[in-house]
Amino acid sequence: MKRREFLRKVGVGSLAALGMPYIALAQARPVKLATLLPLTGPFAFAGNAGREGFVDGVDYVNEVLGGIGGRRLELIVEDTGYDVAKGTAAFNRVLSRERPEELLFVYGDSTGLSKALAPEIARLGLPYSATSFANELADPKTYPTIFVFGPTYNDMMEALLRQIRLEKARARIALVYSNTEFGRDPIPYVKERAKALGMEVVHEEVTPAAFTDATPVVLNLRRANPDHVILQGYALSAEPLILRTAREQGLQARFMGTYYSAELALIQRAGPAAEGFTVTYHNAYWYDTLVPAVEEMRKFRQRKGRDTSYRPTYYMGSLAVALAVAEAMRRAAAAGKLTRAGVVEYLEKLGDYNGLGLQRTYQFVNHRLPYTKLYRASTRDGRFNAITDWIKLA
C-alpha cells in the first residue's frame, strides 16, 4: 500500500494534516502500552533500539493518527537488564500501579520472561507480545491473549533448513546456541526436522550469551567439519566474533542465523568474515526506500528533529508492533470495545493491515505471523540482500 493510500485509509491527508490536535488527546484518560526492555545487559543494543521504535510509533499514532478513539496512547518503559527476575519485578510494578481499563497491552523482553509471565498473563486476559518468537507462546488455546509478531523460532529454522536442502541435500549441520531460553527454544525442532530431511547434525555447541574468545568454539566446529553452521540465541553478542574467528581458522562452512542476527552491525563488526551470512528476517529494513513506512517515518523523524540515518532492525520490529497494536486499539475503539478483550479480538482481525509495509501481513495463524524472507550479507553492499520472496511457513 502506497503512503498516500494508507494515510487516506486511516483518515489522514498528509503528515502536516494531523488527526486530532495533540492537546485534545490529553483531555481523556490515556490508553497505555507498557514495554519491558533490556536497556542494560548483554542485549542492551537491541533493547534501546527497540525502545526508540516504540517511542516513534506511539508519537506517530498520537500526532498523526489522532490517538486511540480520541484518547492519547501512552508508552511505559521499564528496564529488565535481560534478567527474568528483574523483568518479573518490572511487570508486577506496572500491573500494581496502572488501571486495568487503561493498561491494554504489555510487551516483554525475552523468551524466558515471557514463559515465566505467561500463566499470569492468561489469568489477567492481558494482551501481550514480546521480543521472543518462542514456539510455546504461539498457542492461543493455552495463551489466548499472547501474540507473536512474526514467525516462531521453529518457523525460522524451517526456512533455513529448506535453504540448506537446496544448497546440499544431505548436509552436515552444526548448531551453536546460547544457554538461554532464547537459544535453546528451537533446538529440539531443528534436530528432529534435519533428520527427517536426510541431514545430519554433527555438532552442538552451547555457549554463554556473550563471550570474548571464540577459539574453542571454532576448533570444535573444525573437528566436526559441518557444511552449515546455524547460530541461535544471540543478538550481535557473539556472532561477529564467531565469524571472524572462523575465517581466521579457515573454516569453510556456511553460517546462518535467525531474526536477531539480521542486523547491519553484524557486517560492520565481522567485516569480510560476514560475507554470505544468511538470515531470516520479516520486517522492512530502513534502507528499503520503496516501503511506505520507511518514507513516512523518515519524514516524521525529520519533523521531530530526530536522526534520520539508518535505524536498526530492532527499531523496525518494535515500530511494526507499536503500529499494529495501535491499529487494533483504534478499531476496537471505533466498535465501542476498547478493552483488553477488545484489543485481542481486533488483533485477530487485523489481516487487512500491514503497517505501511513493515510486515507482509498481520493475518495471525495460531497467534503468529508465519512468513519470512531469507537475506544474505554482502560486504560489498554493506547490507543484507533478499535471496527469496516471502516464504510461507504455515
GIJOKA-V932784 format. One line per field, one symbol per residue. burial: + if it has 24 or more other ideal C-beta (glycine too) atoms within 12 Angstrom, else -. A space follows every 10 residues. Layout:
BEGIN
burial->???
END
This chain:
BEGIN
burial->--+--++--+ -+--+--+++ ----+----+ +++++++++- ++++++++++ ++++++++++ ++++++++++ ++++++++++ ++++-+++-+ +--++--+-- -+++++++++ ++++++++-- ++-+++++++ ++++++++-- --++++++++ ++++++++++ ++++------ ++++++++-+ +++++++-++ +-++--+-++ +++++-+-++ ---+--++-+ ++-+-+++++ ++++++++++ +++++++--- +-++++++++ +++++++-++ --++++++++ ++++++++-- ++++++++-+ +--------+ ++++++++++ ++++++++++ +++----+++ -+++++++-+ --++++++++ ++++++++++ +++++++-+- --++++++-- +-+-
END
